[in-house]
Amino acid sequence: MLSNHYFIREVQQIINAGGVIETDDNISVLLTDSRRITNASEGLFFALSGRRNGHEFVAEAYAAGVRNFVVTHQTKIKMPGANFLLVDNVLDALQKLAAYHRNRFNLEVIGITGSNGKTIVKEWLYQLLISDKTIVRNPKSYNSQIGVPLSVWQITDKDDLGIFEAGISTVNEMERLETIIKPSIGVLTHIGPAHDEGFKDRKEKVLEKLKLFTHCKLLIHNYDQLIDYKKHIPVKDRFSWSRRFNQADLYVFAETVISRNYYLRAKYQGKEIECLIPFMDEASIENAIVCWATMLAMGYSPVEVDKRIERLSPVSMRLELKNGINDCSVIDDSYNSDVQSLEIALNFLNQQNQHPTRTLILSDIYQSGLEQEVLYRQVADMIKSRKVNKFIGVGEALSAHKDLFTLEKKYFYPDTTVLLQHLNELNLDNETILIKGARSFEFERISSALSLKAHETVMEISLNALLNNLNFYKSKLKPGVRIMAMVKAFSYGSGTFEVANMLQYNKVDYLAVAYIDEGVALRQTGITLPVMVLNPELSAFDKLIEFKLEPEIFSFNLLDEFVKYAQSHHLNNYPVHLKIDTGMHRLGFEEQDIDMLCDLIEENRYIKVQSVFSHLVASDAPEHDDFTRKQIRRFEKAFTKIEKAIGYKVIKHISNTGGIIRWPSAHFDMVRLGIGLYGIDGSVPKGSGVLQPIATLKTSVSQVRKVVANDTIGYNRNGKLTHNGKIATVRIGYADGYLRAFGNGVGKMLIKGKLVPTVGNISMDMTMLDVSNVDVREGDDVIVFNDQLTIEELAREIGTIPYEILTNISQRVKRVYFYE
């Protein structure tokens, strides 16, 4: 029987590694993140190097029970019983092991690539083929140089079909993935602008993607996209589809809407065939056509394919974090349940520190390819290693294997209805609750019961976009330069612990808040990172010390008051941060103050200078570059004097978001990342795609009414239409943060992809829009801002800055957090 179990000596030979093996351990799990350790005794940790060197986390993984490591050099720390495999390149070793594993199996593999739609097409093909095949696939969107080998490692001899997606961001990446996936059938999805910045032009990107199909027997593609690349296609047997050209194997010649479904007619093998798609948006229609073409190319009959596509379900690839009843937080992943996505969801649950109890509500898992005893033992081990405190199992299979779960607090119910009947008896209070269920269990009913009912105006925050932005700025720093993330003002309107948890989990070095109570709130929700307070109030020093917050000291009076407090409370070497005014003239010690400041702190045992910092006035404005250089020189002069006076090195930082990109020479020891973390930075070229807006503000239509030309609309009769038309009243006003300045046509919103202007004054809770040329119904979604109608555009409309738009969004607007 072939599986993914190897002895460590076998692995050593496969990856051609050096090193000494003390015990020939069994290896079944590949680990790349010390924060996500499962089955440590059979784990092999790869010390990958990015901005942070994976070797720094070997000790952490060892402490978690891992005893087998792939490294480029031996650790100096003694680790009894550990095996270290020495290689020149750890990523190469990971990929080599995965490629070897893939080559042991003779299963059919579908390889998918493109700019957009890879994950949806993969998941829909899984839905379409699972009744006939035992399928292994990437968890979520694990399609990178690291994600692909981890995905392929899942293959066992029980699988007869693999479906793997491959994503690339620059040249010379796809060949490596092709040798790991080794697809026999290729699928090319939509080619668009995503990741264009990694290639010199679109042609180079397309040619790189085509390398995935080098050894394929069959390729499915859009006829239109490859017209100019025919001589470069490495596959002779091709199946094409098109909505424009009748030369394609599948020519879609008619499209219409039938009862909220999309109806297609096409020509295939000289006959007319049809397909009903249960979606209306353009991206879903194209992805469904790709699946339609793939099924036909694989030999399925048109009638059977139509029947299966009509039953396609939406793919929820993101976890949703929202406020719950009884001071709970709810992580909603209620639409799918498999072992791989469960592990991802449990990792996200483990990031949450805002509540003392972590609870999992899980349904039976279908179509895993494993015997039930093996499957649920694996699930039980996973839950135990993730320190889940309370487990609620739903389904006959989980109930039959309840003895495998060793938690003290565990509850089992035969179905969702019975659980809902007993929900109050579970006393869910001050807990983080992960809801994870197969679609047939209708766990959305549980999510609805546990979630606070929200005002219909909602700001959606993408934690993936936040992480993308963080990693972009990390990539601009030299090794060793730290990051302080600014989370003041409710994280620029984006949330407190939700954002801070993500930043802490991804190892930023410092957080900064404006006031002590903001820092206290972070501590009370489990944030342990160092926190700098920019405006420490004298009256709240007790809270500052109690919650281990670090004050900014910007004046002699504040320094004197804090030293007096430290002396009276017997504090020694309490960390403080000295603010130097180099030109902002807002807060800080000026150039003429530095000598006196040095005298006061030189032998002061009550405080320890943790950092010296300043603030650039116009780091993103080229016309002020001379002044920026002057600021940097003043700062260097100041911290040099201070370090000489106190006799030790301090953390030095002056770069804000704009300075990170434009002034790499001023990174010093740490940079302060603010608005850029949230996807806004004037120093980054517009349209480059490297930063992602993290927030979408959306509301809905309350009412649609017809109005006659010149009838007045809204307060003070300021609004009117010059024509007979329609007005939609939407659920957002100035109390929600949609400022009155947007009234009378200045502001615009998106409905069904069309920009519609405001009419009349903005009310406290409502806004009126001119929807005369849009088919609008009550309840329709309305976008206030997103990645198309950007915050920057809104700011320009009313002559302000993006900061004001973001921070004005009211607390009554519920924040919902998504993580893919």
N, C-alpha and C positions, 0 to 999 in steps of 0.2 A: 504493500500500500504506500502510495506516494503522499507526502504531506509537507508541511513547512517546518519540520523538526530536523535539526542537524546537530551533530556534536561539534564542539568548538574547534576541534582539530580539523574536521572537514572544512569548516569555514576558513580556517587559516590557509588551507591549501587552495580553496576556491579563489580567495582574494589575494593570494600570493603574499602573505604577511609574515613579518618576522615576529619576534617576541617569544617569551617563555610561557608555556601553559602548565599551570600547577595541577588543575583538575579538569578532566575532559567533560565539561558540563554540556547539558542538552540545551539547545537554543531554539526557541519557537517565536520569539517576539523581537522585532527590531525597534529600538528606541532612539529618538533624536532630540528629546526634550526632557530635561531633568524634572520639569514640573508635571510631566504626564507619564508616570511610571506605572505600568501594569505588568503583573506576573513577573516581578523583578528577578526571581530565581532562574527563569528561563529567558531573561532579556539580554540583548546585546546592544550596548550603548555606543552610538557613533558620535564622536566628538567633532561635530561639523563646525566649520569656521565661517562666520559671516562678519558683521560688525563686532559681535561678541564672540570670542573664541570658545568653542564647545569644551575645550580642555579645562576651562575655568569651572565647569559644572560637573566634572567627573566625581569630585568628592561628594557633591550633593546627591548624585545618582547612587554612589556607593552607600551613602547613609540610608538611602531608600531601599537597599537590599540588592542592587545590581552588582554582579561580580565579573562581568565580561564586557570588555571595552575595545573599540577600535580607535586608535590614536596615532598621531604622528610622532609623539615622543613620550617617554615614560614620565609619569608624575613623580614629583619629589616626595609627596606625602606617602607614608607607608599604608598599604591597604592589604592586610593579610587575606589570602584566599582569592585574590582577584587575578584574572587573566587579562593581559594586555597584548593585543595584536597590533604590531607596528607597521604602518603603511606610509607611503609618500603623500597620498591624497585620500582623505576620509570619504569625501563624496564619491570619488571614483570607486572606492571599495564597496560602498553601499550599492551603487548601481551595478557593479560587477556581480555581487551576490544575488541581486534581484534578477539580473539577466540569466544567470546560471539556473536559478530556480524556475524561471519561465521556460527555459529550454527543456526541462525534464517532462513537460506536459504537452500532449498532442491535441489540445483542445482548439476549437475555432475561436478566433479573437477578432472583434470589431474594434478598430482604432479610429477615434474621432478627434478631429481638430478643426480650427476655424477661429475667427475673431470673437464671435458671439454665438450663443446657443448650444455650446458643447455639453454643458451639464444637463440642460433640459432634454436635449436629444438623447443623451445617455440614459436618463431616468425614464423617458417615455419608451425607448426601445426595451428597457428592462420590463416595464409594465406590459408591453405588447408581446414579449417573448417568454415571460416567466411561466406561462402555462405549459410550454413545451420543453423548456430547458432548465437546467440548474446553472444559475448565472453568478459569476463573480464580477464585481465592478468597483470603480473608485468610490470610496466614501465621499459624500458631498462633492466638492470640487477639488479633490486632491490630484492636481494635474501637473505639478511642477517637477523640477529636477529631483526634488526630495519626495513629493507626494506620489509620483508614479511608481518608484520602486517600492514604497510602502504599500501601495495598492496591489501591485503584482504579487507581492509576498503572500497575499491571502489565498492564492490558487492552491487547490488540493485536487486529488484525483476524482473527487465527487462532482467537480464542475465540468460541464461540457460546452460552456460558452463563457467567454470573457468579453466585457464591454469596458474599454478604458479610454478616457479622454486625455489628450496631451496639450498642454499650454506652453507657449514659449514667449519670451520677451525680447530676444535678440538673436543674432546669427549663431551658428555652431552649437545649437542646443537640441534640435530635433533629432539629429542622428543618434545621440545618446539615448533619447527616449524610444526611438524606433527599435534599437537593439534590446531594450527591456520589454516593450509591449509585443513586438514582433507580430503585427496584425496580419490576418489573412484577408479581411474585408476592411476597406477604408471608407470613411464618411467625412466629407468636407462640408462644414456648416457655413453660415454667413461670413463673408469676408468684409470687415469694416475698419474703422480707424483705430480700434483698440490696439494698444501697444505699437502704433506706428512710430512712436518716438525712438524705439529700439532699432530701427532699420533705416537705411538711407532713403528708401522709397517703398511704395506698396509692392512693386514687383519683387524686390528682395525678400519681403515678408512672405509673399505667396510661395515663392520658390523654396524658402526654408520650410514652410508648412508641408509642402508636397513631399518632402523627404520622409515623412511618416509612412508613406505608401510605397516605399521603395520595393518591398517584397510582397505586396498585396496581390491577390489573385483577382480582386474585384474592387472598383472604386465607384462610390455613389457621390455625385456632385451636381451643383447648379450649372447647367449648360452655359448660362450667360457669363458666369464668373471666370470660366477657364477658356473662353474663346481665344484669348491672346496668348495662352500658355500651352497649346496643344502639343507642341514638340517637347515640352518639359514634363509632361505627365508620365510618370514611370510605370503606369499600369496599362496593359493592353485591353483588358476586359473592363469596360466602363458602362455605368448606367447613369444617364443624365436626366434631369428634370428642368422644366422651364415654364414660366408664365408668359413668355414673349415669343419664343421660337418653336415652331412645330417640328423642327429637326430633332428635338429632344426625345428620349425614350418615353418619358411621361410629360405630355404637353397639356398643361392646365389652360383651357380655353374659355372657361366660364366660371364666374364667382358671384355668389349672392348670399344674402342673409335670410335664414329661415328660423324664426322663433329663438333669437339670441344664439343661434349656432351659425357656423359658416359653411356653406354648401359649395363644393367644388365639382366641376365636371372636367374630365381630361380624356385625351386619346392615348391608348396604350396597346401596343401590338395590333394596331389597325381597328381597335374597337373603342367605343365610348364607355368609360367607367366613371364612378362617382364616389365621393367621400364627404362625410359630414363631420366637421371638426367642432368640438364643444367649447370653442374659444372664439373671441372676437378681435383681439389685438393683433397687430401686424406681425410682431415677433413670434407669437404662438402659432399663427397661421403658417409662417415660413418653416418653423421648426417641425410642425406637423407634416408638412409636405415632404420634408427631408425624411421623416420616419415612414411616410407612405411609400416613397421611392425605395427606401432601404428594404422594406418588407417585400415589395414586389420583386426587387432584384434578388432577394433570397429565395424566391420561388413560391411565396404565399399567393393564394388566389385573390383577385380584386375584391370579391364579395367578403371573404374572411377578413381582409385588411380593413375594409370599410367598417365592418362590424366591431372590430377591436378598437380602431381609432375613435369611434363614436363613444367608447367607454373610457377614454383617457381621463385621468384625474389631474388636477393642478399639482405642480411639484413645489412643495414648500421646502426650499433649501436654506431657510433662515430660522433661527431661534428668535422668539419674541419675548423680551423682558418687559414686564409691566407691573403696575401696582396692584396688589391683591387685597382681599378683605382681611380684617384682623391684623393689620400691620405686616402682612406677608408680601413677598415679591413672588411673582409667578413667571416661570420660564415656560412658554408655550411652544412645544414641538409636537403638537397633537395629531400630525397628519402622516407620520411614517414611523416605522419601528423596525430596525435591524441592528445587529450587533455593532457594526462599524459606526453608524450614526449615533448609537447610544453612547459609545465611548466619547465621541466628540461632545455630545450634550452633557455628559457627566464632567468632562473637563471644564466646560463653561460653568456648570453648577459649582464646581470646586473653586472657581475664581471669586464667587460671591461671598463677601465677608460681612454683609450688613445685618445678618440674622444669626443667632446661635445654633439654629437647627436647619439641617439640609434634608429635604424630603423628596422622595422619588415616587411618582405615580406611573406605573408601567403596565402595558397590556401584554398579552401573549405575543410572541414574535413568530411570524410566519415565514415559510420558504427560506430558511437559513441554510438548508443543506446538511444540517447536523442532527444527530440523534437528540431527542429532547433532553435526556439526562446530561449529555455533554453540553448542550446549548445552555441550559439553565444553571449548570454548575459554573460555566464560564461567566454568565451574567452575575451570579452570586459573588464570585471572586472579584469581578470588576466593581461591584457596588461596595464591597468591603474595602477594597484598596482606595476608593474615592471618599471614604469616611462619610458615607450617607448615614444619617441618624435615624431616619424613619422611612420604611418601605411599604408601599401600598400596591399590591399586585392585583390585576384584573384579568380574569380569564381562566378557563378550565385547566390549561396546561400549567400555568404558574401555580395555581392552587394545588395541583397534583404534585408539584415539586417544592412545596413550601418548606420542607425540612432542610433543603439546601441553603436556605437563607438564615444566617446566624445572628441577625440583628435582634436587639431586645424588643424594639418597637416595629412589629411587622403585622400587616393586615392583608387579608385576601378576600376577594369578592368574585363571584362567578361572571358578572357582567357589569357594564357601566351603570345600568339602571339601579341595580342593587347598591352599588357604591354611592350613588347620589342620594339614595334613600337613607343611608347611614352617615352622610358626610358630616353632619353636625356632631356626631359622636366621636369623630376623630380629633376634635378640639385643635384645629389648625390655627396657630397663633404665633406671630413673630418668627416666621419660617421662610426659607427660600424653597419654593416648590417647583420641581421640574415635572412637567406633564409630557409623557412620551408614549404615543400609542399608534397602533396600526389603524388605518383609515376606517375599517369596518367597526371599530369599537366606538366611534363617534365621540372621541375625547374632547371635541370642541364644546360639548355640553358641560364637561367638568371645568374647562377653562372659563367658560361664561359664568359658572356658579362661583368660582374663586376669584374672579377679577373684579376690581372696582368698576362700576359703571362710569364711563368717561364722558365728559363734555365732547360733543362731536367734532370739535376742533382739536386736532392732535398734531404734535410735532414728532415725527419719526426720526430717530437717530440711528445711523448705521455705524455700529462699532467696528465693522470691517473697514469702512472708509477711514475711520479714526486711526486704526492700526496701519492702514496703507500710508496715511500722511505721516504718522510717527516714523515708520520705516524709511520713508523718503528722506526725512531730515537726518535720521541716523546715518544714511548712506553718504551724507555730505560732510560728516565729521571724521576727524582723524581718530584712530584708536586711542582710547583713554579719555576723550572729551566727554564729559557728562551732560545729561539733559535735565533741566528743571522745567516741568510742565506747569503752565499757569492754569489753575482751576478756580480762580476767583470768580465772583459774580455768577455762582451756580454754573461753573464751567462755561462761561460766556453764553449762558442760557440753555446749555445742553444737559445739565444734570450734575449731581454731586457724586454720590458713591458709585453710580453706574459707570461714569467716565473714569473715576479714580481707581476703581477695581481693575479696569482694563489696563490702565497705565501701570499700576503696581504689578500686575501679572506679567506685563511685558517689560518689566525691569527698567523703568525710568529711575533716575537717581534721586530726584527731589520733586516735591510739589510746592506750589506757592498759592497762598490765598490772601485776600485783602484784609480780613478781620479775624479776630480770635475765634468768634463763634463759628465761622466757616471751618476753621481747623478742628474745633471741638466736634462738629458734625461728622467730619471725616473719621476722626478717631473712634467715635461712637458706632460707626458702621464698619469697623475692622481694618481701617487703613493704617499701616505701620510704617510707611515711608517717612523720611524726614520731611517736615512741613515748615516752610518759611512764611511768617506773617508779615505782610507789607505795612500794615498800619496798626501796630499793637497799642491798645488802649491801656492807660495806666490803671484804670479801675478793674481791669480783667487779668492782671498779672497772675492771680491765683489759678485761673483756668489755664493760662499759658503754661505754667509749670506743671500743673496736674496732668495735662494731656501731652506733655513733652513736645510743645511747639517752640519754634525758634524765631525770636523777634528780629525784625529789621531795626537797626539803630541809625537814625538819620539826623539827630541833633544832639547838642551837648545836654540840653535839658532832659531828653529821653534817656540818654546814656547815664546821667546822674541819677535819675529816678530808678532805673533798672538796677544799677549797681547798689543803691541803697536797699532796694527790695531783696536782692540776692544776699547782701550782707546780713540783713535782719532775719532771713530764712535759711541762713547757713548753707547757701549754695556755693559750689566751687566749679570753676571752668564751665559755666553754662554757655552753650553755643549761641552766638549772636552773629548777625550779618551787617556789616558796615556799608552804608549807602554813600557814595561819593557823587556830588553834583559836578558833572563835567560840562554842563551847558543846557540841560533841560530847565534848570531853575524852578524846580517843583519841590523836591525834597533832597536832602543830602548835605554832607559836609563839603564846603567849598575849598578851593585850592589853598587859600590863606588859613584855613582851619586845621590843615593836616598836621602841622608841627605840634600844636596844642593837643590834638587828638592822640598823637603818638605818646605824648607825655602822660596822658590819662590812662592809656591802656597798656603801657610798657610793662608794668609789673602788677597788673590788676589780676588777682587770683580768682576773682568772683566770676569773671567772664572769660570765654575763649572765643577768639575771632574765627568763626567757621568759614566765612567768606567775606571778600571785599568786592563790591560790584558797583556798576553805574548803568546808565540807561542812554542808548543812542537816540538822538532826537529825530533824525531823518535818514535812517539806514537804507531805506528803499528809494531815496530820491537822489538821482545822479547830480542834480544841480547843487546839492548841498554836500558833496563828497569832501570838499576841503574842510568843511566844518566837522564832518565825521572823523577825519584824520586827526584834527585838533583834539577832539574828544578822546580818542584812543591814546594820544600822547599824554594828555592830562591824567588819564586813568593809570597808565603805566607808571608815571611819575609818583602818583599817590600810593599805589599798592607796593611799589618798591620801598618807599619810606616806611610804610606800615610793617611790612615783613621784617625789615631791618630792626625796627624798634622792638617788636615782640619776640623776635628770634626764632620764628617758625614759619613754614609755608602755609598759605591759606588757599582756598578755592577762589579763583578770580573769574568774574563773568561780567560781560557788558553787552553781548549780542542778544538782541531780540529776534523775532521771526525773520524780519527783513535782513538783519545782519548775518544770519546763518548762511544765506545764499550769496549775498553780495560782498561780505567781508570775512572770508575764511581766515585771514590773518588775525582777526579779532576774536576767534573762538576761545582762546586761552584755555581754562580748565573746564569750563561749563558754559552752555548756552541756555537761554530761557525761551522756550517754545510756547507761543501764545496762540494768536488767531490762525496761524498756519496749521496747527493741529486740527482745526475745525474746517480746513479746506480753503482758506482765504489767505493769499499772499501776493501782494503787488509785485514782488521781485521774481515771481515765477511767470514765464510767458503764458499769456492767455491761449487756451486751446491745446496746451501741451499734454494735458491728460495725466500729468504726474501727481497732481493733487485732486482729491475727490471731495466735493461738498458732503458733509456728514448729515445735514439736516434737510428734511422735507416738511414743510408746514402745509397741512391740508385741512379743509373744512368741507361742508356739504350744503346743498341747496335746501332751504326751508320751504320756499314757496316760489312759484312762477306766476306772474300775472301779465296780462296785456295792458298796455297804456296807450293813450291817444297822444299824438304829437302836441307838444307844448304844455301838457299836464305837468305840474311840478311834482317833484319826488324828494322826500326826505325833509329834515329840519330846515327851517328858514327858507323853504321853497327854492333852494339853490340849484336843484337838479331838474333837468327836463330832457326829453328826446325831441329832435327836430322832425321826427317821423313817427308814424304808428309803429309800435314794436312791442318787445317783451322785456320785463325786468325780472331778474332772479335775486331774491333776498338770500344771503348766505350767512352762516352762523359764526361770524367773527366781527369784532369791533375794536375800538380803541382800548377797551378794558382788557382785551386779549393781547394787545401790543401792536395791532394794526393801526398805525398813527393816523390822526385826522388829516395830516398833510397829504395822504393818498386819495382824498376825496375829489369829487368833481372831475373825474377823468384822468387825474394825475397817475393813479395806480391802475394796474391791470392784473388779472388773475387768469389761470388756465382752466378751461372746461373742455373736455374731450379734445385736448390738443390745440385749442384755439384761444388766442388772447382776447379777453373781453374787458372793457374799461369800467371803472367805477362810475356811478351816477349819483350826484348829490353829495351831502355831507356824510362822513363816516359816523355811525351811531355807536353807542357804548358797546352793544353786543351784536350789531348787525351791520352789513354792508350791502348796498344794492349794485347790481351789475347789469350792463346792457347786453342781453343775450338774444337780440333780435335775429341774428343770423346763425344761431346755434340751436340744435335740437336738444333741449334741456328738460329734465324731469325732476320733480322733488326727490331728494335723496342722492342725486348725482354728486360725485366727488368734485371738489374744487381745489386746485393747487394755488397756494399763495406764493410759495417759492420752492424750488427744487434745483436739480442740476441743469434744467433748461431755462427756467425763469429764475435767475440767480439772485442771491442776496446782494451782490454787488450792483446788479441792475436796479433793484429796489432802492438801494442807497442813493444811486445817481438820480433817480426820479425825484427825490425830495431833498437833494443837496446835503446828504449826510454821509456817514461812514458805515461799513458793514457791522462794526462793533455795536452801534446803536440799534440796528435792526435786530440783531441776535439777542442782545441783553434785554430788549424791551418785551420779549415774548413773555406773557404773564404766567405766573405759577399755576393759574387755574387751567391753562392749556396743558393737558396731560402729555407727558413724554413717554413714548414707547420705543424700546431699544431692540434693534435687530442685529443678530450675529449669524453669519453663514458658516 
